[in-house]
Amino acid sequence: MSAIEVRPIVEMAADILSDPERWTQGSAARDIRGTSVGCESPEACTFCAAGALGRAAFLLGGSTYPFSTALARAMQMLTRASLARYNVVLQQVNDGDDPVAAYRRVLALYRDVLRQQQEADS
């Protein structure tokens, strides 16, 4: 699986999370009432770090094989970035006690992964 196949998912997820109002903690996705929903749900409007990847993969290709494989690879890359940068798993970064700091850390992880993909393409 090349970085090029994963990149659209990571880029779209990063775009989703670029608005702090679309980020959440404690659930992959939430609706407008704050209720946990699946990241594929039409009602989903906020997403955690992993949920944004799921949403992006769903919007780009649904559950077709190439996109489900690319989603797994993107999740693996984000998890590795979390372990490398913060020495904790992705969920711990996303669900940190200080929401402002947690959000900033999530964005930093996405920047790390996008940078890795650019380097792999060079």
C-alpha positions in Angstrom: 0.0 0.0 0.0 1.7 3.2 -1.1 1.4 6.6 0.6 -0.4 7.9 -2.5 -3.3 5.5 -1.8 -3.5 6.5 1.8 -2.9 10.2 1.3 -6.5 11.2 0.2 -7.9 9.7 3.4 -5.4 11.4 5.7 -5.8 14.7 3.9 -9.6 14.6 4.1 -9.5 13.6 7.7 -7.1 16.4 8.5 -9.4 18.8 6.7 -12.4 17.6 8.7 -10.4 18.2 12.0 -9.0 21.5 10.9 -12.2 23.1 12.4 -12.1 22.5 16.2 -15.9 22.5 16.3 -15.7 19.2 14.3 -13.5 17.4 16.8 -14.7 15.3 19.7 -13.4 13.2 22.5 -14.6 9.8 23.9 -16.4 8.6 20.8 -15.5 8.0 17.1 -18.3 10.4 16.1 -21.2 12.4 17.6 -24.3 13.9 16.2 -25.5 17.5 16.9 -26.9 16.5 20.3 -23.6 15.0 21.4 -24.8 11.4 21.1 -22.3 8.8 20.0 -22.9 7.6 16.4 -20.9 5.8 13.8 -18.5 7.8 11.7 -20.5 6.7 8.6 -23.7 8.1 10.0 -25.4 10.9 8.1 -26.0 12.6 11.5 -22.3 12.5 12.5 -20.9 16.0 12.7 -17.9 15.7 15.1 -15.1 13.2 15.0 -12.2 12.0 17.1 -8.7 11.5 15.5 -9.6 7.9 14.4 -13.2 8.7 13.6 -12.2 11.4 11.1 -10.1 8.8 9.2 -13.2 6.5 9.1 -15.4 9.3 7.9 -12.9 10.3 5.2 -12.5 6.7 4.0 -16.3 6.3 3.9 -16.8 9.5 1.9 -14.1 8.6 -0.5 -15.0 5.0 -1.2 -17.2 3.4 1.4 -16.2 0.0 2.5 -14.7 -1.2 -0.8 -11.5 -3.2 -0.5 -9.0 -0.5 -1.6 -10.4 2.0 0.8 -10.8 -0.4 3.7 -7.2 -1.4 3.3 -6.0 2.2 2.9 -8.0 3.1 6.1 -6.2 0.4 8.0 -2.9 1.7 6.8 -3.8 5.3 7.6 -4.8 4.2 11.1 -1.6 2.4 11.6 0.4 5.4 10.5 -1.4 7.7 12.9 -1.0 5.2 15.7 2.8 4.9 15.0 3.1 8.7 14.9 1.3 8.9 18.3 3.7 6.4 19.8 6.7 8.1 18.3 5.8 11.6 19.4 4.0 11.1 22.7 4.7 7.5 23.7 1.0 6.7 24.1 -1.7 5.2 21.9 -3.8 7.5 19.7 -6.9 7.3 21.9 -4.9 8.6 24.9 -3.7 11.5 22.8 -7.2 12.3 21.5 -8.9 11.9 24.9 -6.4 13.8 27.0 -7.6 15.7 30.1 -6.9 19.1 28.6 -9.1 19.4 25.4 -7.2 22.3 23.9 -3.9 20.5 24.3 -5.4 17.2 23.1 -6.7 18.9 19.9 -3.4 20.5 19.2 -1.6 17.1 19.6 -4.1 15.4 17.3 -3.4 18.0 14.6 0.4 17.6 15.1 0.0 13.8 14.5 -1.8 14.5 11.3 1.0 16.9 10.2 3.5 14.2 11.0 1.7 11.6 8.9 1.3 13.9 6.0 5.0 14.8 6.1 5.9 11.1 6.1 3.7 10.6 3.1 5.3 13.5 1.2 8.8 12.1 2.0 7.8 8.7 0.8 6.5 10.2 -2.5 9.8 12.1 -3.1 
